[in-house]
Amino acid sequence: MPLDGISVVKMTDSFTKARSMNFPRQVIAGHNCIEGVGTMCEEFGLKGTALIVTGPTTGALAARQVRDLLVASKYDVQEIVVGEATQQNLVKVEEVTKDVKASFLLGVGGGSKIDLAKLASANLKKPFLSVPTSASHDGLASPRASIKDGGNSLSLNAAVPMGVVADTAMIVKAPYRLLAAGCADVISNTTAVLDWQLADRLRSDTFSSSAANLAKYAADSIIENAASIKPNLEESVWVAIRPIIISGISMAVAGSSRPTSGSEHMFSHTLDKIAPGKALHGEQCGVGSIMMMYLHGGDWQRIRDTLQRIGAPTTAKELGVSREELIEALVHANEVRKDRYTILGDRGLTPDAAERLAMLTNVI
Ligand SMILES: [Zn+2]
């Protein structure tokens, strides 16, 4: 019986929402922290054979160090050296994992090695550790992975690393351009979050303010500390790595890449198709974020100034793409993910509007 002025919820109205979130169990970052990799595996209770997934060049030195440390912790260690994150290489990693009866994997290298370990681990239901030797995007600790299949680049749900070991002494040895791109990728969360809020208002998109706040906090943290992010300085890696990891965690909270990937990522993915291999993912997203922030009516100069300060590209020329390629990428950016509503709307930009946008923001 309803009480006066109070509506009583009927007992038959049952609550049906449910979700799960997976996070890394331990993240260690800092000077020489690679030395903790064996202990981390032991603390996780991992046993048997470890498979190191690494590359021929950058990861090799780190992989040798990881191998020695795991052997010291009495693990049987196997290794596979692979190239890019392609469907073919993924099959190779999975076959070797089965052949050597690996009980866990370690991705040791740049983003592509971590993505391969991440996907193989998700497909074969084995734990994996992320040991980055560079930090060129926000995928080090995220549940998402990109893989090339033929000419297409796919972004897939994969496993969250059980542990992350981000050694600043190791990452500082990678070319600075990679770290600057990683920072630019995180800075682009600013527009991704605005796009998500817009989609929430217009399309009732599943919005999570905790995920959005984490993603935004990560971006602000890079923006506020931009002055101390510079080449050949280990402290720069220290300042940048935490927001890069937090950005990945925001995806784990959201259960999608939405807090870190909006219209600026759609622009970057389109540019990948129009002018493949010219610039890094994070570099393109940074430039995209300048322009998308303009469309949102926000402080796009702040994005541009920060990118300039850390030494990331802010123009088409610096990305190595032509004026025409950049405009074309803007015009077609809305076609990438039709399910993801952004400031580009359903119809996107006209060529005239795209050109004006790029000129007003000094991108061309
Ligand atoms: Zn990204």
Boltz pocket constraint, residues with backbone or C-beta under 6 A from the ligand:
constraints:
  - pocket:
      binder: B
      contacts: [[A, 137], [A, 138], [A, 185], [A, 260], [A, 261], [A, 265], [A, 281], [A, 282], [A, 285]]
      max_distance: 6.0
